């Protein structure tokens, strides 16, 4: 019985999101078209609008993806394929 190396091999992995993708995300977040909010809905129908706006503002003005990416990459990471699915 032979085993296909590509199907079971474990490969080193590093997170490396291209800056163009981060710029695209920032642009899309900045262009968010916010819906109206139902009066008194609070958390009953999802995240309250004010909370979501605060979160998006944090991502746009404060969150430092590069610093988090570097911190994550200090830990060994690997990928492999199991049942045809890429697993990280």
N, CA, C and O atoms as a Tinker XYZ file with bonds, in Angstrom:
   352  protein
     1  N      0.848000   -1.180000    0.000000    73     2
     2  CA     0.000000    0.000000    0.000000    64     1     3
     3  C      0.889000    1.238000    0.000000    63     2     4     5
     4  O      1.784000    1.355000    0.838000    81     3
     5  N      0.660000    2.139000   -0.907000    73     3     6
     6  CA     1.462000    3.360000   -0.959000    64     5     7
     7  C      0.645000    4.535000   -0.431000    63     6     8     9
     8  O     -0.574000    4.597000   -0.593000    81     7
     9  N      1.348000    5.455000    0.200000    73     7    10
    10  CA     0.723000    6.661000    0.741000    64     9    11
    11  C      1.194000    7.837000   -0.089000    63    10    12    13
    12  O      2.392000    7.997000   -0.325000    81    11
    13  N      0.274000    8.646000   -0.523000    73    11    14
    14  CA     0.620000    9.835000   -1.300000    64    13    15
    15  C      1.134000   10.887000   -0.333000    63    14    16    17
    16  O      0.399000   11.334000    0.547000    81    15
    17  N      2.381000   11.285000   -0.486000    73    15    18
    18  CA     3.010000   12.211000    0.451000    64    17    19
    19  C      2.263000   13.540000    0.550000    63    18    20    21
    20  O      2.156000   14.118000    1.632000    81    19
    21  N      1.748000   14.022000   -0.583000    73    19    22
    22  CA     1.065000   15.319000   -0.563000    64    21    23
    23  C     -0.212000   15.288000    0.268000    63    22    24    25
    24  O     -0.630000   16.316000    0.801000    81    23
    25  N     -0.835000   14.112000    0.383000    73    23    26
    26  CA    -2.088000   14.005000    1.117000    64    25    27
    27  C     -1.885000   13.999000    2.628000    63    26    28    29
    28  O     -2.791000   14.380000    3.370000    81    27
    29  N     -0.704000   13.571000    3.102000    73    27    30
    30  CA    -0.526000   13.430000    4.540000    64    29    31
    31  C      0.645000   14.238000    5.082000    63    30    32    33
    32  O      0.885000   14.244000    6.290000    81    31
    33  N      1.367000   14.909000    4.218000    73    31    34
    34  CA     2.534000   15.640000    4.696000    64    33    35
    35  C      2.114000   16.870000    5.498000    63    34    36    37
    36  O      1.075000   17.481000    5.244000    81    35
    37  N      2.942000   17.205000    6.456000    73    35    38
    38  CA     2.725000   18.381000    7.291000    64    37    39
    39  C      3.733000   19.438000    6.845000    63    38    40    41
    40  O      4.935000   19.181000    6.794000    81    39
    41  N      3.230000   20.622000    6.527000    73    39    42
    42  CA     4.068000   21.689000    6.003000    64    41    43
    43  C      4.116000   22.864000    6.965000    63    42    44    45
    44  O      3.090000   23.214000    7.549000    81    43
    45  N      5.279000   23.486000    7.147000    73    43    46
    46  CA     5.337000   24.705000    7.956000    64    45    47
    47  C      4.455000   25.791000    7.338000    63    46    48    49
    48  O      4.258000   25.819000    6.123000    81    47
    49  N      3.936000   26.666000    8.162000    73    47    50
    50  CA     3.033000   27.718000    7.694000    64    49    51
    51  C      3.303000   28.992000    8.476000    63    50    52    53
    52  O      3.542000   28.953000    9.683000    81    51
    53  N      3.264000   30.115000    7.783000    73    51    54
    54  CA     3.353000   31.431000    8.402000    64    53    55
    55  C      2.229000   32.286000    7.846000    63    54    56    57
    56  O      1.926000   32.239000    6.654000    81    55
    57  N      1.623000   33.056000    8.709000    73    55    58
    58  CA     0.602000   33.997000    8.258000    64    57    59
    59  C      1.321000   35.161000    7.593000    63    58    60    61
    60  O      2.258000   35.728000    8.156000    81    59
    61  N      0.885000   35.505000    6.414000    73    59    62
    62  CA     1.495000   36.609000    5.666000    64    61    63
    63  C      0.433000   37.213000    4.752000    63    62    64    65
    64  O      0.389000   36.927000    3.555000    81    63
    65  N     -0.415000   38.048000    5.333000    73    63    66
    66  CA    -1.493000   38.672000    4.568000    64    65    67
    67  C     -0.905000   39.843000    3.791000    63    66    68    69
    68  O     -0.338000   40.757000    4.390000    81    67
    69  N     -1.032000   39.828000    2.467000    73    67    70
    70  CA    -0.484000   40.929000    1.660000    64    69    71
    71  C     -1.129000   42.271000    2.022000    63    70    72    73
    72  O     -2.323000   42.339000    2.315000    81    71
    73  N     -0.334000   43.319000    1.997000    73    71    74
    74  CA    -0.825000   44.655000    2.337000    64    73    75
    75  C     -1.981000   45.075000    1.443000    63    74    76    77
    76  O     -2.879000   45.788000    1.893000    81    75
    77  N     -1.976000   44.648000    0.185000    73    75    78
    78  CA    -3.067000   45.015000   -0.724000    64    77    79
    79  C     -4.399000   44.456000   -0.213000    63    78    80    81
    80  O     -5.436000   45.099000   -0.382000    81    79
    81  N     -4.391000   43.287000    0.401000    73    79    82
    82  CA    -5.624000   42.723000    0.957000    64    81    83
    83  C     -6.071000   43.490000    2.197000    63    82    84    85
    84  O     -7.266000   43.706000    2.396000    81    83
    85  N     -5.127000   43.899000    3.024000    73    83    86
    86  CA    -5.471000   44.703000    4.196000    64    85    87
    87  C     -6.007000   46.065000    3.782000    63    86    88    89
    88  O     -6.947000   46.577000    4.390000    81    87
    89  N     -5.412000   46.653000    2.750000    73    87    90
    90  CA    -5.893000   47.939000    2.238000    64    89    91
    91  C     -7.308000   47.806000    1.686000    63    90    92    93
    92  O     -8.144000   48.688000    1.887000    81    91
    93  N     -7.575000   46.695000    0.987000    73    91    94
    94  CA    -8.909000   46.451000    0.442000    64    93    95
    95  C     -9.931000   46.311000    1.574000    63    94    96    97
    96  O    -11.026000   46.866000    1.496000    81    95
    97  N     -9.573000   45.575000    2.613000    73    95    98
    98  CA   -10.473000   45.424000    3.760000    64    97    99
    99  C    -10.746000   46.774000    4.414000    63    98   100   101
   100  O    -11.893000   47.090000    4.732000    81    99
   101  N     -9.711000   47.560000    4.613000    73    99   102
   102  CA    -9.871000   48.886000    5.214000    64   101   103
   103  C    -10.807000   49.746000    4.357000    63   102   104   105
   104  O    -11.672000   50.445000    4.885000    81   103
   105  N    -10.630000   49.689000    3.047000    73   103   106
   106  CA   -11.479000   50.466000    2.137000    64   105   107
   107  C    -12.932000   50.018000    2.231000    63   106   108   109
   108  O    -13.835000   50.852000    2.296000    81   107
   109  N    -13.162000   48.706000    2.239000    73   107   110
   110  CA   -14.533000   48.208000    2.324000    64   109   111
   111  C    -15.175000   48.552000    3.662000    63   110   112   113
   112  O    -16.356000   48.897000    3.712000    81   111
   113  N    -14.406000   48.462000    4.750000    73   111   114
   114  CA   -14.954000   48.834000    6.060000    64   113   115
   115  C    -15.320000   50.316000    6.096000    63   114   116   117
   116  O    -16.360000   50.696000    6.633000    81   115
   117  N    -14.453000   51.148000    5.519000    73   115   118
   118  CA   -14.705000   52.596000    5.509000    64   117   119
   119  C    -15.944000   52.942000    4.691000    63   118   120   121
   120  O    -16.582000   53.966000    4.937000    81   119
   121  N    -16.286000   52.101000    3.727000    73   119   122
   122  CA   -17.438000   52.357000    2.853000    64   121   123
   123  C    -18.712000   51.638000    3.309000    63   122   124   125
   124  O    -19.685000   51.568000    2.558000    81   123
   125  N    -18.711000   51.111000    4.522000    73   123   126
   126  CA   -19.879000   50.380000    5.010000    64   125   127
   127  C    -21.128000   51.241000    4.932000    63   126   128   129
   128  O    -21.138000   52.397000    5.356000    81   127
   129  N    -22.166000   50.660000    4.388000    73   127   130
   130  CA   -23.478000   51.318000    4.362000    64   129   131
   131  C    -24.268000   50.734000    5.520000    63   130   132   133
   132  O    -24.691000   49.578000    5.479000    81   131
   133  N    -24.460000   51.534000    6.542000    73   131   134
   134  CA   -25.081000   51.053000    7.764000    64   133   135
   135  C    -26.599000   51.004000    7.622000    63   134   136   137
   136  O    -27.204000   51.908000    7.046000    81   135
   137  N    -27.216000   49.934000    8.156000    73   135   138
   138  CA   -28.684000   49.840000    8.106000    64   137   139
   139  C    -29.306000   50.690000    9.214000    63   138   140   141
   140  O    -28.618000   51.158000   10.121000    81   139
   141  N    -30.607000   50.875000    9.119000    73   139   142
   142  CA   -31.344000   51.463000   10.231000    64   141   143
   143  C    -31.424000   50.410000   11.328000    63   142   144   145
   144  O    -31.320000   49.212000   11.064000    81   143
   145  N    -31.609000   50.866000   12.546000    73   143   146
   146  CA   -31.722000   49.938000   13.665000    64   145   147
   147  C    -33.147000   49.939000   14.186000    63   146   148   149
   148  O    -33.776000   50.993000   14.279000    81   147
   149  N    -33.655000   48.774000   14.523000    73   147   150
   150  CA   -34.992000   48.682000   15.097000    64   149   151
   151  C    -34.965000   49.244000   16.510000    63   150   152   153
   152  O    -34.080000   48.911000   17.298000    81   151
   153  N    -35.929000   50.092000   16.829000    73   151   154
   154  CA   -36.001000   50.666000   18.179000    64   153   155
   155  C    -36.161000   49.564000   19.215000    63   154   156   157
   156  O    -37.032000   48.702000   19.094000    81   155
   157  N    -35.313000   49.603000   20.233000    73   155   158
   158  CA   -35.424000   48.681000   21.347000    64   157   159
   159  C    -34.983000   47.256000   21.072000    63   158   160   161
   160  O    -35.151000   46.392000   21.932000    81   159
   161  N    -34.427000   46.984000   19.905000    73   159   162
   162  CA   -34.057000   45.605000   19.561000    64   161   163
   163  C    -32.863000   45.117000   20.363000    63   162   164   165
   164  O    -32.757000   43.928000   20.664000    81   163
   165  N    -31.968000   46.029000   20.709000    73   163   166
   166  CA   -30.735000   45.695000   21.417000    64   165   167
   167  C    -30.088000   44.464000   20.797000    63   166   168   169
   168  O    -29.795000   44.476000   19.602000    81   167
   169  N    -29.853000   43.398000   21.567000    73   167   170
   170  CA   -29.166000   42.207000   21.063000    64   169   171
   171  C    -30.132000   41.162000   20.509000    63   170   172   173
   172  O    -29.685000   40.099000   20.078000    81   171
   173  N    -31.430000   41.424000   20.506000    73   171   174
   174  CA   -32.415000   40.429000   20.087000    64   173   175
   175  C    -32.287000   40.050000   18.611000    63   174   176   177
   176  O    -32.624000   38.928000   18.234000    81   175
   177  N    -31.806000   40.968000   17.774000    73   175   178
   178  CA   -31.711000   40.703000   16.340000    64   177   179
   179  C    -30.278000   40.804000   15.838000    63   178   180   181
   180  O    -30.048000   41.097000   14.665000    81   179
   181  N    -29.321000   40.566000   16.715000    73   179   182
   182  CA   -27.920000   40.648000   16.322000    64   181   183
   183  C    -27.202000   41.726000   17.113000    63   182   184   185
   184  O    -27.681000   42.188000   18.149000    81   183
   185  N    -26.062000   42.111000   16.611000    73   183   186
   186  CA   -25.229000   43.107000   17.284000    64   185   187
   187  C    -25.862000   44.488000   17.132000    63   186   188   189
   188  O    -26.211000   44.885000   16.021000    81   187
   189  N    -26.014000   45.222000   18.228000    73   187   190
   190  CA   -26.558000   46.581000   18.120000    64   189   191
   191  C    -25.691000   47.444000   17.197000    63   190   192   193
   192  O    -24.466000   47.321000   17.181000    81   191
   193  N    -26.334000   48.298000   16.448000    73   191   194
   194  CA   -25.652000   49.117000   15.448000    64   193   195
   195  C    -24.508000   49.932000   16.047000    63   194   196   197
   196  O    -23.423000   49.986000   15.468000    81   195
   197  N    -24.731000   50.560000   17.186000    73   195   198
   198  CA   -23.677000   51.363000   17.807000    64   197   199
   199  C    -22.456000   50.528000   18.163000    63   198   200   201
   200  O    -21.319000   50.970000   17.995000    81   199
   201  N    -22.698000   49.328000   18.650000    73   199   202
   202  CA   -21.593000   48.429000   18.997000    64   201   203
   203  C    -20.796000   48.057000   17.746000    63   202   204   205
   204  O    -19.565000   48.059000   17.766000    81   203
   205  N    -21.500000   47.740000   16.662000    73   203   206
   206  CA   -20.826000   47.364000   15.419000    64   205   207
   207  C    -20.050000   48.546000   14.840000    63   206   208   209
   208  O    -18.946000   48.372000   14.326000    81   207
   209  N    -20.619000   49.735000   14.921000    73   207   210
   210  CA   -19.887000   50.913000   14.438000    64   209   211
   211  C    -18.618000   51.147000   15.247000    63   210   212   213
   212  O    -17.582000   51.510000   14.689000    81   211
   213  N    -18.694000   50.939000   16.563000    73   211   214
   214  CA   -17.502000   51.077000   17.406000    64   213   215
   215  C    -16.444000   50.041000   17.032000    63   214   216   217
   216  O    -15.254000   50.351000   16.985000    81   215
   217  N    -16.880000   48.817000   16.769000    73   215   218
   218  CA   -15.955000   47.755000   16.389000    64   217   219
   219  C    -15.271000   48.068000   15.063000    63   218   220   221
   220  O    -14.055000   47.915000   14.943000    81   219
   221  N    -16.029000   48.498000   14.080000    73   219   222
   222  CA   -15.448000   48.849000   12.781000    64   221   223
   223  C    -14.487000   50.023000   12.927000    63   222   224   225
   224  O    -13.426000   50.034000   12.303000    81   223
   225  N    -14.845000   51.004000   13.738000    73   223   226
   226  CA   -13.943000   52.135000   13.991000    64   225   227
   227  C    -12.634000   51.650000   14.608000    63   226   228   229
   228  O    -11.560000   52.126000   14.242000    81   227
   229  N    -12.722000   50.708000   15.540000    73   227   230
   230  CA   -11.515000   50.131000   16.161000    64   229   231
   231  C    -10.642000   49.460000   15.105000    63   230   232   233
   232  O     -9.427000   49.654000   15.088000    81   231
   233  N    -11.257000   48.671000   14.225000    73   231   234
   234  CA   -10.489000   48.006000   13.169000    64   233   235
   235  C     -9.828000   49.025000   12.241000    63   234   236   237
   236  O     -8.707000   48.821000   11.777000    81   235
   237  N    -10.529000   50.111000   11.982000    73   235   238
   238  CA    -9.999000   51.120000   11.058000    64   237   239
   239  C     -8.917000   51.997000   11.677000    63   238   240   241
   240  O     -7.972000   52.385000   10.989000    81   239
   241  N     -9.040000   52.314000   12.962000    73   239   242
   242  CA    -8.162000   53.334000   13.542000    64   241   243
   243  C     -7.162000   52.823000   14.576000    63   242   244   245
   244  O     -6.172000   53.499000   14.858000    81   243
   245  N     -7.400000   51.649000   15.143000    73   243   246
   246  CA    -6.584000   51.213000   16.269000    64   245   247
   247  C     -5.914000   49.860000   16.060000    63   246   248   249
   248  O     -4.732000   49.707000   16.367000    81   247
   249  N     -6.643000   48.880000   15.546000    73   247   250
   250  CA    -6.135000   47.516000   15.441000    64   249   251
   251  C     -4.911000   47.471000   14.529000    63   250   252   253
   252  O     -4.924000   48.022000   13.428000    81   251
   253  N     -3.858000   46.808000   14.999000    73   251   254
   254  CA    -2.606000   46.706000   14.249000    64   253   255
   255  C     -2.413000   45.265000   13.791000    63   254   256   257
   256  O     -1.837000   44.446000   14.508000    81   255
   257  N     -2.907000   44.962000   12.577000    73   255   258
   258  CA    -2.818000   43.602000   12.067000    64   257   259
   259  C     -1.362000   43.137000   12.018000    63   258   260   261
   260  O     -1.075000   42.001000   12.394000    81   259
   261  N     -0.453000   43.971000   11.574000    73   259   262
   262  CA     0.945000   43.569000   11.455000    64   261   263
   263  C      1.536000   43.101000   12.772000    63   262   264   265
   264  O      2.271000   42.114000   12.802000    81   263
   265  N      1.228000   43.787000   13.855000    73   263   266
   266  CA     1.730000   43.390000   15.175000    64   265   267
   267  C      1.142000   42.050000   15.598000    63   266   268   269
   268  O      1.846000   41.205000   16.151000    81   267
   269  N     -0.142000   41.858000   15.338000    73   267   270
   270  CA    -0.777000   40.590000   15.705000    64   269   271
   271  C     -0.270000   39.454000   14.819000    63   270   272   273
   272  O     -0.047000   38.343000   15.300000    81   271
   273  N     -0.094000   39.725000   13.554000    73   271   274
   274  CA     0.445000   38.722000   12.638000    64   273   275
   275  C      1.834000   38.285000   13.100000    63   274   276   277
   276  O      2.131000   37.091000   13.119000    81   275
   277  N      2.682000   39.237000   13.471000    73   275   278
   278  CA     4.033000   38.922000   13.945000    64   277   279
   279  C      3.977000   38.096000   15.224000    63   278   280   281
   280  O      4.750000   37.151000   15.386000    81   279
   281  N      3.069000   38.442000   16.132000    73   279   282
   282  CA     2.959000   37.697000   17.389000    64   281   283
   283  C      2.499000   36.268000   17.121000    63   282   284   285
   284  O      3.038000   35.328000   17.705000    81   283
   285  N      1.516000   36.093000   16.252000    73   283   286
   286  CA     1.032000   34.749000   15.906000    64   285   287
   287  C      2.160000   33.928000   15.299000    63   286   288   289
   288  O      2.294000   32.739000   15.589000    81   287
   289  N      2.974000   34.563000   14.452000    73   287   290
   290  CA     4.045000   33.849000   13.774000    64   289   291
   291  C      5.216000   33.481000   14.681000    63   290   292   293
   292  O      6.145000   32.804000   14.240000    81   291
   293  N      5.187000   33.914000   15.938000    73   291   294
   294  CA     6.224000   33.460000   16.879000    64   293   295
   295  C      5.977000   32.019000   17.309000    63   294   296   297
   296  O      6.861000   31.377000   17.877000    81   295
   297  N      4.773000   31.508000   17.040000    73   295   298
   298  CA     4.416000   30.129000   17.386000    64   297   299
   299  C      4.522000   29.244000   16.149000    63   298   300   301
   300  O      4.093000   29.644000   15.066000    81   299
   301  N      5.090000   28.044000   16.295000    73   299   302
   302  CA     5.156000   27.128000   15.144000    64   301   303
   303  C      3.742000   26.793000   14.656000    63   302   304   305
   304  O      2.850000   26.501000   15.452000    81   303
   305  N      3.561000   26.842000   13.353000    73   303   306
   306  CA     2.267000   26.534000   12.742000    64   305   307
   307  C      2.496000   25.617000   11.563000    63   306   308   309
   308  O      3.556000   25.636000   10.938000    81   307
   309  N      1.483000   24.807000   11.264000    73   307   310
   310  CA     1.618000   23.832000   10.203000    64   309   311
   311  C      0.280000   23.655000    9.492000    63   310   312   313
   312  O     -0.776000   23.980000   10.034000    81   311
   313  N      0.345000   23.140000    8.281000    73   311   314
   314  CA    -0.852000   22.765000    7.540000    64   313   315
   315  C     -0.676000   21.340000    7.057000    63   314   316   317
   316  O      0.441000   20.844000    6.908000    81   315
   317  N     -1.807000   20.692000    6.816000    73   315   318
   318  CA    -1.823000   19.367000    6.210000    64   317   319
   319  C     -3.169000   19.194000    5.532000    63   318   320   321
   320  O     -4.041000   20.056000    5.646000    81   319
   321  N     -3.338000   18.103000    4.838000    73   319   322
   322  CA    -4.602000   17.803000    4.185000    64   321   323
   323  C     -5.193000   16.543000    4.826000    63   322   324   325
   324  O     -4.531000   15.509000    4.917000    81   323
   325  N     -6.421000   16.648000    5.257000    73   323   326
   326  CA    -7.137000   15.513000    5.845000    64   325   327
   327  C     -8.472000   15.379000    5.111000    63   326   328   329
   328  O     -9.258000   16.326000    5.059000    81   327
   329  N     -8.714000   14.224000    4.559000    73   327   330
   330  CA    -9.951000   13.963000    3.809000    64   329   331
   331  C    -10.218000   15.037000    2.762000    63   330   332   333
   332  O    -11.360000   15.449000    2.560000    81   331
   333  N     -9.153000   15.488000    2.097000    73   331   334
   334  CA    -9.286000   16.470000    1.034000    64   333   335
   335  C     -9.412000   17.905000    1.491000    63   334   336   337
   336  O     -9.523000   18.809000    0.663000    81   335
   337  N     -9.399000   18.134000    2.803000    73   335   338
   338  CA    -9.532000   19.490000    3.340000    64   337   339
   339  C     -8.205000   19.982000    3.881000    63   338   340   341
   340  O     -7.517000   19.253000    4.596000    81   339
   341  N     -7.838000   21.201000    3.551000    73   339   342
   342  CA    -6.633000   21.808000    4.077000    64   341   343
   343  C     -6.895000   22.215000    5.531000    63   342   344   345
   344  O     -7.843000   22.945000    5.823000    81   343
   345  N     -6.049000   21.736000    6.424000    73   343   346
   346  CA    -6.204000   22.001000    7.856000    64   345   347
   347  C     -5.016000   22.799000    8.348000    63   346   348   349
   348  O     -3.872000   22.424000    8.090000    81   347
   349  N     -5.262000   23.886000    9.048000    73   347   350
   350  CA    -4.199000   24.727000    9.619000    64   349   351
   351  C     -4.143000   24.507000   11.103000    63   350   352
   352  O     -3.319000   25.115000   11.786000    81   351
